[in-house]
Amino acid sequence: MRKTDRVRLLVAAIAATGALAAAIPQAPAQAQAKEQFFPVLVYRTGAYAPNGTPWANGHVDYLKLINARDKGINGVTITFEECETGYATDRGVECYERLKGKGPTGATVFQPLSTGITFALTDKTTVDKIPLVTSGYGRSESADGRVFKWNFILGGSYWTAADVLVQHVGKKEGGLDKLKGKKIALVYHDSPYGKEPIPLLQERAKMHGYELMLLPVTHPGVEQKATWLQIRQQRPDYVFLWGWGVMNSTSLKEAIATGYPREKMYGVWWSAAEPDVVPAGDGAKGYSGLNFQAGAGNTGKVHQDIFKYLHDKGQGTGPREEVGSVLYNRGMVHAMYAVEGVRRAQAAYGKKPLTGEQVRWGLENLTIDDKAIKALGFEGYMMPTSTSCVDHMGAFSARVHTWDGKKWVYSSDTIAADMQIIKPMIQSFAAKYSAEKKVPVRDCAKDAAS
């Protein structure tokens, strides 16, 4: 065969191959990778690891459960990657930058479990159009969805938490008017997290006439001698604890050493879990704290499924006995919020991998009522949550539970924060943020019409 004939045959073969390839329908990129990527910011090391680890285990186990039990979210497989922050803001930002573009459609949501990281990421997620879900932490004014379009402080804020605590001790005294002349000390982590409740507590102090003592504790909180010397000298009527990690158990140990009654100590929901009381031993008995969106216990349908689909098959993330602890349960609820945001968005955009912008719509249109809670397997472990363009919090109630030496026992009914006090604060602080950052205020009526 002559060289020219061989060249003609080769060209014909290449052309035929190209024609055949063109005739085969090419699957779109999303169909090739029907996956939804969830970044998981954690801290399993450092001073805050005793509290961060069970939360991370519950969070990851719930994502695993959706894949194992449900085959993903309406057929879309969940993929995830942990990134260790050590509770440090700079490392949290590094994790964000590394993970925001992963997956076929980019990151679904970010849930940093840190108010400091939340402050650092708020402007970034707005530019990148990725929802920032901060359930029970973060910027209290971000409940205003008109200004904070990408922030979702689902289930409650530090202002609602502080308000519930004031109401609770007021009831113990026989009414909020009985707080006049009383002294309440706030022992708080000296960080954006610890400072968040101060505006609400100051507002309530003006209303009811109690004296507010502000006692900051330096990270990580292992040195509190000077703080508790002041408490011993001033003898406040109540101590509100706004700590995290080893700070909480240290506070309890110092209270025991100085003889301050644990029955007069109340922690925010991040200061009222097993790692906070167990290290303090029997002396922690009688200490109380808030609980919201995830009580202690493992008798729910979701727990049965966690055992069946994960732990019984050796696929659990942490120890089996940890399932049902306060922070493990809260980690599950936080993951569930993100998953349900995707599921809600799929109803509008299709059962496929979605962008962060599409998931944002789902989170803004959540309705997790009692029926949905039961269907999800969380009956008895969380409260209904319903969001809108205006309301990015969706719930504002909590209960008090008390450590009896072995377990947490509810010691109050559900208490709703007084939104007549809190809403004007949210609007005022959000308006200030809008002016400083030049963020336009959304017209929710116009958004709904479109």
MOQUI-V27932 format. One record per residue. RES is the residue in one letter. SS is DSSP state (2 for helix, 1 for strand, 0 for the rest). PSI is psi in whole degrees, 0 to 359 (* if undefined). OMEGA is omega in degrees with one decimal (NA if undefined). Layout:
res=RES ss=SS psi=PSI omega=OMEGA
res=RES ss=SS psi=PSI omega=OMEGA
//
This chain:
res=M ss=0 psi=133 omega=-179.3
res=R ss=0 psi=157 omega=-177.2
res=K ss=2 psi=321 omega=-178.6
res=T ss=2 psi=324 omega=177.9
res=D ss=2 psi=320 omega=179.4
res=R ss=2 psi=321 omega=179.6
res=V ss=2 psi=318 omega=179.1
res=R ss=2 psi=317 omega=179.7
res=L ss=2 psi=320 omega=-179.9
res=L ss=2 psi=316 omega=178.8
res=V ss=2 psi=319 omega=179.4
res=A ss=2 psi=320 omega=-179.5
res=A ss=2 psi=317 omega=179.6
res=I ss=2 psi=318 omega=179.8
res=A ss=2 psi=318 omega=179.7
res=A ss=2 psi=319 omega=179.1
res=T ss=2 psi=318 omega=179.7
res=G ss=2 psi=320 omega=179.2
res=A ss=2 psi=320 omega=179.6
res=L ss=2 psi=317 omega=179.6
res=A ss=2 psi=322 omega=-180.0
res=A ss=2 psi=330 omega=-178.0
res=A ss=2 psi=340 omega=-179.4
res=I ss=0 psi=123 omega=-179.8
res=P ss=0 psi=131 omega=179.8
res=Q ss=0 psi=125 omega=179.8
res=A ss=0 psi=138 omega=176.5
res=P ss=0 psi=159 omega=-176.5
res=A ss=2 psi=321 omega=-178.4
res=Q ss=2 psi=324 omega=-178.9
res=A ss=2 psi=328 omega=178.5
res=Q ss=2 psi=327 omega=179.0
res=A ss=0 psi=83 omega=-177.9
res=K ss=0 psi=72 omega=-173.8
res=E ss=1 psi=148 omega=175.3
res=Q ss=1 psi=121 omega=-173.8
res=F ss=1 psi=127 omega=178.3
res=F ss=1 psi=110 omega=171.3
res=P ss=1 psi=143 omega=-179.1
res=V ss=1 psi=102 omega=177.4
res=L ss=1 psi=125 omega=-174.1
res=V ss=1 psi=168 omega=165.4
res=Y ss=0 psi=101 omega=179.2
res=R ss=0 psi=1 omega=179.7
res=T ss=0 psi=160 omega=175.9
res=G ss=0 psi=189 omega=-173.5
res=A ss=0 psi=338 omega=-175.6
res=Y ss=0 psi=5 omega=-178.0
res=A ss=2 psi=322 omega=-180.0
res=P ss=2 psi=331 omega=177.8
res=N ss=2 psi=324 omega=-178.0
res=G ss=2 psi=327 omega=-175.3
res=T ss=2 psi=309 omega=179.7
res=P ss=2 psi=326 omega=176.0
res=W ss=2 psi=313 omega=-179.0
res=A ss=2 psi=321 omega=179.6
res=N ss=2 psi=317 omega=177.6
res=G ss=2 psi=320 omega=-179.9
res=H ss=2 psi=310 omega=-178.2
res=V ss=2 psi=319 omega=179.2
res=D ss=2 psi=323 omega=-179.9
res=Y ss=2 psi=320 omega=176.7
res=L ss=2 psi=318 omega=177.1
res=K ss=2 psi=320 omega=-178.8
res=L ss=2 psi=318 omega=-179.4
res=I ss=2 psi=321 omega=177.2
res=N ss=2 psi=313 omega=-174.1
res=A ss=2 psi=320 omega=-175.8
res=R ss=2 psi=317 omega=-171.5
res=D ss=2 psi=358 omega=-175.8
res=K ss=0 psi=38 omega=178.0
res=G ss=0 psi=190 omega=179.5
res=I ss=1 psi=99 omega=-176.4
res=N ss=0 psi=44 omega=176.4
res=G ss=0 psi=356 omega=177.9
res=V ss=1 psi=117 omega=-176.7
res=T ss=1 psi=137 omega=175.4
res=I ss=1 psi=129 omega=168.1
res=T ss=1 psi=150 omega=-179.3
res=F ss=1 psi=161 omega=176.4
res=E ss=1 psi=129 omega=176.4
res=E ss=1 psi=148 omega=173.1
res=C ss=1 psi=122 omega=-175.5
res=E ss=1 psi=121 omega=179.4
res=T ss=0 psi=338 omega=-174.4
res=G ss=0 psi=16 omega=-177.0
res=Y ss=0 psi=16 omega=179.6
res=A ss=0 psi=132 omega=-175.9
res=T ss=2 psi=316 omega=-178.1
res=D ss=2 psi=322 omega=178.3
res=R ss=2 psi=327 omega=176.0
res=G ss=2 psi=319 omega=177.5
res=V ss=2 psi=320 omega=176.9
res=E ss=2 psi=316 omega=177.8
res=C ss=2 psi=318 omega=179.6
res=Y ss=2 psi=310 omega=-177.4
res=E ss=2 psi=326 omega=-178.2
res=R ss=2 psi=328 omega=-171.7
res=L ss=2 psi=348 omega=-171.3
res=K ss=0 psi=333 omega=-177.9
res=G ss=0 psi=6 omega=-176.5
res=K ss=0 psi=159 omega=178.9
res=G ss=0 psi=164 omega=-176.7
res=P ss=0 psi=335 omega=-179.6
res=T ss=0 psi=13 omega=-177.5
res=G ss=0 psi=180 omega=-178.3
res=A ss=0 psi=140 omega=-179.0
res=T ss=0 psi=304 omega=177.6
res=V ss=1 psi=164 omega=168.6
res=F ss=1 psi=134 omega=178.1
res=Q ss=0 psi=90 omega=-168.5
res=P ss=0 psi=344 omega=-176.2
res=L ss=0 psi=43 omega=179.8
res=S ss=0 psi=125 omega=177.7
res=T ss=2 psi=323 omega=177.9
res=G ss=2 psi=314 omega=177.9
res=I ss=2 psi=324 omega=177.8
res=T ss=2 psi=314 omega=178.4
res=F ss=2 psi=319 omega=-177.0
res=A ss=2 psi=331 omega=-175.2
res=L ss=2 psi=346 omega=-173.3
res=T ss=2 psi=313 omega=-180.0
res=D ss=2 psi=324 omega=-177.6
res=K ss=2 psi=315 omega=-177.9
res=T ss=2 psi=332 omega=177.0
res=T ss=2 psi=318 omega=179.2
res=V ss=2 psi=317 omega=-175.5
res=D ss=2 psi=351 omega=178.2
res=K ss=0 psi=54 omega=176.4
res=I ss=0 psi=128 omega=179.3
res=P ss=1 psi=143 omega=176.6
res=L ss=1 psi=104 omega=-175.3
res=V ss=1 psi=116 omega=-177.1
res=T ss=0 psi=81 omega=-173.8
res=S ss=0 psi=107 omega=178.0
res=G ss=0 psi=15 omega=177.2
res=Y ss=0 psi=179 omega=179.1
res=G ss=0 psi=200 omega=-176.9
res=R ss=0 psi=120 omega=-177.4
res=S ss=2 psi=325 omega=-178.7
res=E ss=2 psi=350 omega=180.0
res=S ss=2 psi=359 omega=171.5
res=A ss=2 psi=339 omega=178.9
res=D ss=1 psi=99 omega=-177.6
res=G ss=0 psi=347 omega=177.9
res=R ss=0 psi=327 omega=179.8
res=V ss=0 psi=316 omega=-176.9
res=F ss=0 psi=77 omega=-174.9
res=K ss=0 psi=329 omega=-172.2
res=W ss=0 psi=355 omega=178.9
res=N ss=1 psi=139 omega=177.6
res=F ss=1 psi=102 omega=-178.7
res=I ss=0 psi=63 omega=-167.4
res=L ss=0 psi=133 omega=171.7
res=G ss=0 psi=339 omega=-179.1
res=G ss=0 psi=159 omega=-179.9
res=S ss=0 psi=177 omega=177.7
res=Y ss=2 psi=338 omega=174.0
res=W ss=2 psi=319 omega=177.1
res=T ss=2 psi=323 omega=179.0
res=A ss=2 psi=311 omega=-179.4
res=A ss=2 psi=321 omega=-179.7
res=D ss=2 psi=318 omega=178.6
res=V ss=2 psi=319 omega=179.5
res=L ss=2 psi=317 omega=178.7
res=V ss=2 psi=316 omega=178.1
res=Q ss=2 psi=319 omega=-176.8
res=H ss=2 psi=312 omega=-179.5
res=V ss=2 psi=330 omega=174.6
res=G ss=2 psi=318 omega=178.1
res=K ss=2 psi=322 omega=177.8
res=K ss=2 psi=328 omega=-179.3
res=E ss=2 psi=352 omega=-179.9
res=G ss=0 psi=10 omega=178.9
res=G ss=0 psi=152 omega=-178.4
res=L ss=2 psi=331 omega=178.9
res=D ss=2 psi=339 omega=179.9
res=K ss=2 psi=354 omega=178.5
res=L ss=2 psi=350 omega=-179.9
res=K ss=0 psi=127 omega=-179.9
res=G ss=0 psi=351 omega=177.8
res=K ss=0 psi=167 omega=-178.6
res=K ss=1 psi=122 omega=177.4
res=I ss=1 psi=125 omega=178.3
res=A ss=1 psi=132 omega=173.3
res=L ss=1 psi=110 omega=174.2
res=V ss=1 psi=110 omega=-168.7
res=Y ss=1 psi=149 omega=173.8
res=H ss=1 psi=124 omega=-174.6
res=D ss=0 psi=76 omega=-175.7
res=S ss=0 psi=172 omega=175.9
res=P ss=2 psi=322 omega=178.4
res=Y ss=2 psi=305 omega=-174.9
res=G ss=2 psi=333 omega=-177.6
res=K ss=2 psi=344 omega=-174.7
res=E ss=0 psi=317 omega=-175.4
res=P ss=0 psi=348 omega=-171.5
res=I ss=2 psi=313 omega=-179.6
res=P ss=2 psi=321 omega=179.9
res=L ss=2 psi=316 omega=180.0
res=L ss=2 psi=325 omega=176.3
res=Q ss=2 psi=321 omega=178.4
res=E ss=2 psi=315 omega=177.8
res=R ss=2 psi=325 omega=178.2
res=A ss=2 psi=320 omega=176.4
res=K ss=2 psi=321 omega=-176.7
res=M ss=2 psi=322 omega=-169.4
res=H ss=2 psi=352 omega=173.1
res=G ss=0 psi=20 omega=174.2
res=Y ss=0 psi=158 omega=176.8
res=E ss=1 psi=132 omega=-179.7
res=L ss=1 psi=118 omega=174.6
res=M ss=1 psi=128 omega=179.0
res=L ss=1 psi=117 omega=-175.1
res=L ss=1 psi=91 omega=-179.3
res=P ss=1 psi=147 omega=177.9
res=V ss=1 psi=128 omega=-177.5
res=T ss=0 psi=141 omega=174.0
res=H ss=0 psi=141 omega=-3.6
res=P ss=0 psi=358 omega=175.3
res=G ss=0 psi=15 omega=-178.7
res=V ss=0 psi=346 omega=179.2
res=E ss=0 psi=104 omega=-177.1
res=Q ss=0 psi=17 omega=-176.9
res=K ss=2 psi=313 omega=-177.9
res=A ss=2 psi=322 omega=179.8
res=T ss=2 psi=312 omega=-175.5
res=W ss=2 psi=343 omega=170.2
res=L ss=2 psi=319 omega=176.5
res=Q ss=2 psi=320 omega=179.2
res=I ss=2 psi=320 omega=179.1
res=R ss=2 psi=324 omega=-179.3
res=Q ss=2 psi=319 omega=-174.9
res=Q ss=2 psi=336 omega=-179.7
res=R ss=0 psi=63 omega=177.0
res=P ss=0 psi=154 omega=-180.0
res=D ss=0 psi=329 omega=178.7
res=Y ss=1 psi=150 omega=172.6
res=V ss=1 psi=124 omega=172.3
res=F ss=1 psi=127 omega=-177.2
res=L ss=1 psi=121 omega=179.7
res=W ss=1 psi=66 omega=-176.1
res=G ss=0 psi=182 omega=-179.7
res=W ss=0 psi=144 omega=178.5
res=G ss=0 psi=218 omega=-175.3
res=V ss=2 psi=340 omega=178.4
res=M ss=2 psi=321 omega=-175.3
res=N ss=2 psi=309 omega=-179.7
res=S ss=2 psi=328 omega=176.5
res=T ss=2 psi=319 omega=177.3
res=S ss=2 psi=316 omega=179.5
res=L ss=2 psi=319 omega=178.6
res=K ss=2 psi=320 omega=178.8
res=E ss=2 psi=323 omega=176.9
res=A ss=2 psi=318 omega=177.9
res=I ss=2 psi=314 omega=-176.5
res=A ss=2 psi=325 omega=-178.3
res=T ss=2 psi=357 omega=177.7
res=G ss=0 psi=17 omega=177.3
res=Y ss=0 psi=129 omega=-175.4
res=P ss=0 psi=126 omega=179.2
res=R ss=2 psi=336 omega=179.3
res=E ss=2 psi=347 omega=179.2
res=K ss=2 psi=13 omega=178.4
res=M ss=1 psi=133 omega=-180.0
res=Y ss=1 psi=128 omega=179.7
res=G ss=1 psi=153 omega=169.4
res=V ss=0 psi=172 omega=-175.6
res=W ss=2 psi=345 omega=174.4
res=W ss=2 psi=5 omega=178.0
res=S ss=2 psi=24 omega=-174.3
res=A ss=0 psi=55 omega=177.4
res=A ss=0 psi=175 omega=-175.9
res=E ss=2 psi=317 omega=180.0
res=P ss=2 psi=343 omega=-179.2
res=D ss=2 psi=328 omega=-172.8
res=V ss=2 psi=325 omega=-176.0
res=V ss=2 psi=316 omega=179.8
res=P ss=2 psi=338 omega=-179.3
res=A ss=2 psi=354 omega=176.0
res=G ss=2 psi=207 omega=-176.0
res=D ss=2 psi=336 omega=-178.4
res=G ss=2 psi=344 omega=179.6
res=A ss=2 psi=347 omega=-178.0
res=K ss=0 psi=132 omega=-179.7
res=G ss=0 psi=347 omega=176.8
res=Y ss=0 psi=142 omega=-177.8
res=S ss=1 psi=161 omega=176.7
res=G ss=1 psi=171 omega=-179.0
res=L ss=1 psi=153 omega=173.0
res=N ss=1 psi=132 omega=175.7
res=F ss=0 psi=146 omega=173.1
res=Q ss=0 psi=53 omega=172.2
res=A ss=0 psi=91 omega=175.0
res=G ss=0 psi=173 omega=177.9
res=A ss=0 psi=150 omega=178.2
res=G ss=0 psi=156 omega=-177.8
res=N ss=0 psi=37 omega=-177.5
res=T ss=0 psi=4 omega=-179.5
res=G ss=0 psi=163 omega=177.3
res=K ss=2 psi=324 omega=-179.6
res=V ss=2 psi=325 omega=178.0
res=H ss=2 psi=319 omega=176.8
res=Q ss=2 psi=319 omega=-180.0
res=D ss=2 psi=323 omega=177.0
res=I ss=2 psi=316 omega=177.9
res=F ss=2 psi=313 omega=-174.2
res=K ss=2 psi=312 omega=-172.0
res=Y ss=2 psi=341 omega=-177.0
res=L ss=0 psi=292 omega=-171.8
res=H ss=2 psi=322 omega=178.4
res=D ss=2 psi=342 omega=-179.9
res=K ss=2 psi=12 omega=178.8
res=G ss=0 psi=22 omega=-175.7
res=Q ss=0 psi=5 omega=180.0
res=G ss=0 psi=152 omega=-175.9
res=T ss=0 psi=322 omega=-179.6
res=G ss=0 psi=194 omega=179.7
res=P ss=0 psi=144 omega=-178.8
res=R ss=2 psi=321 omega=-176.0
res=E ss=2 psi=347 omega=178.5
res=E ss=2 psi=337 omega=-179.1
res=V ss=0 psi=123 omega=-178.9
res=G ss=0 psi=352 omega=174.6
res=S ss=0 psi=160 omega=-173.1
res=V ss=2 psi=309 omega=-174.8
res=L ss=2 psi=328 omega=174.1
res=Y ss=2 psi=311 omega=180.0
res=N ss=2 psi=321 omega=-179.3
res=R ss=2 psi=323 omega=175.8
res=G ss=2 psi=321 omega=176.8
res=M ss=2 psi=315 omega=-179.2
res=V ss=2 psi=319 omega=179.5
res=H ss=2 psi=317 omega=177.1
res=A ss=2 psi=321 omega=179.6
res=M ss=2 psi=319 omega=177.1
res=Y ss=2 psi=314 omega=-179.3
res=A ss=2 psi=316 omega=179.8
res=V ss=2 psi=316 omega=-178.9
res=E ss=2 psi=333 omega=172.8
res=G ss=2 psi=319 omega=176.6
res=V ss=2 psi=314 omega=-177.9
res=R ss=2 psi=318 omega=179.3
res=R ss=2 psi=319 omega=-180.0
res=A ss=2 psi=327 omega=178.2
res=Q ss=2 psi=330 omega=178.8
res=A ss=2 psi=334 omega=-179.8
res=A ss=2 psi=327 omega=-171.3
res=Y ss=2 psi=356 omega=177.9
res=G ss=0 psi=155 omega=-177.3
res=K ss=0 psi=77 omega=-175.2
res=K ss=0 psi=170 omega=174.6
res=P ss=0 psi=134 omega=-175.1
res=L ss=0 psi=156 omega=176.2
res=T ss=0 psi=165 omega=175.6
res=G ss=2 psi=324 omega=179.5
res=E ss=2 psi=321 omega=176.9
res=Q ss=2 psi=320 omega=178.7
res=V ss=2 psi=327 omega=176.2
res=R ss=2 psi=318 omega=177.6
res=W ss=2 psi=318 omega=179.6
res=G ss=2 psi=318 omega=179.1
res=L ss=2 psi=330 omega=179.9
res=E ss=2 psi=351 omega=-179.1
res=N ss=0 psi=35 omega=179.1
res=L ss=0 psi=141 omega=168.9
res=T ss=1 psi=93 omega=177.9
res=I ss=1 psi=88 omega=-178.2
res=D ss=0 psi=185 omega=-177.5
res=D ss=2 psi=321 omega=179.4
res=K ss=2 psi=315 omega=179.6
res=A ss=2 psi=321 omega=178.5
res=I ss=2 psi=317 omega=178.7
res=K ss=2 psi=316 omega=179.9
res=A ss=2 psi=327 omega=-179.7
res=L ss=2 psi=348 omega=178.9
res=G ss=0 psi=11 omega=-177.4
res=F ss=0 psi=18 omega=-178.3
res=E ss=0 psi=129 omega=-177.9
res=G ss=0 psi=357 omega=-175.8
res=Y ss=0 psi=358 omega=176.9
res=M ss=0 psi=166 omega=-179.0
res=M ss=0 psi=155 omega=179.6
res=P ss=0 psi=148 omega=179.7
res=T ss=1 psi=128 omega=-179.2
res=S ss=1 psi=120 omega=-175.8
res=T ss=0 psi=170 omega=177.3
res=S ss=0 psi=179 omega=177.4
res=C ss=0 psi=320 omega=-178.6
res=V ss=0 psi=320 omega=-171.3
res=D ss=1 psi=106 omega=177.5
res=H ss=0 psi=17 omega=176.9
res=M ss=0 psi=309 omega=169.8
res=G ss=0 psi=348 omega=178.1
res=A ss=0 psi=151 omega=-175.3
res=F ss=0 psi=35 omega=-179.8
res=S ss=1 psi=160 omega=177.6
res=A ss=1 psi=169 omega=174.3
res=R ss=1 psi=160 omega=174.6
res=V ss=1 psi=134 omega=170.7
res=H ss=1 psi=153 omega=-172.2
res=T ss=1 psi=140 omega=178.8
res=W ss=1 psi=119 omega=-178.5
res=D ss=0 psi=10 omega=-179.0
res=G ss=0 psi=340 omega=-179.9
res=K ss=0 psi=330 omega=-176.2
res=K ss=0 psi=168 omega=175.7
res=W ss=1 psi=134 omega=-180.0
res=V ss=1 psi=130 omega=178.9
res=Y ss=1 psi=135 omega=-178.1
res=S ss=0 psi=13 omega=174.4
res=S ss=0 psi=162 omega=169.8
res=D ss=0 psi=177 omega=174.8
res=T ss=0 psi=131 omega=-179.4
res=I ss=1 psi=124 omega=178.7
res=A ss=1 psi=131 omega=174.3
res=A ss=0 psi=149 omega=-178.9
res=D ss=0 psi=99 omega=-176.3
res=M ss=2 psi=346 omega=174.6
res=Q ss=2 psi=333 omega=175.8
res=I ss=2 psi=318 omega=-170.4
res=I ss=2 psi=322 omega=-177.5
res=K ss=2 psi=313 omega=177.4
res=P ss=2 psi=326 omega=176.8
res=M ss=2 psi=316 omega=178.5
res=I ss=2 psi=312 omega=-177.5
res=Q ss=2 psi=321 omega=-179.4
res=S ss=2 psi=312 omega=-179.7
res=F ss=2 psi=323 omega=178.5
res=A ss=2 psi=320 omega=178.8
res=A ss=2 psi=321 omega=177.7
res=K ss=2 psi=316 omega=177.5
res=Y ss=2 psi=316 omega=-179.3
res=S ss=2 psi=318 omega=-178.8
res=A ss=2 psi=317 omega=-177.6
res=E ss=2 psi=318 omega=-175.3
res=K ss=2 psi=357 omega=-177.5
res=K ss=0 psi=43 omega=176.9
res=V ss=0 psi=120 omega=179.8
res=P ss=0 psi=146 omega=177.2
res=V ss=0 psi=124 omega=-177.8
res=R ss=0 psi=146 omega=171.0
res=D ss=0 psi=100 omega=-173.7
res=C ss=2 psi=328 omega=177.7
res=A ss=2 psi=320 omega=178.3
res=K ss=2 psi=318 omega=178.4
res=D ss=2 psi=319 omega=-178.8
res=A ss=2 psi=322 omega=-179.5
res=A ss=2 psi=327 omega=-178.6
res=S ss=0 psi=* omega=NA
//
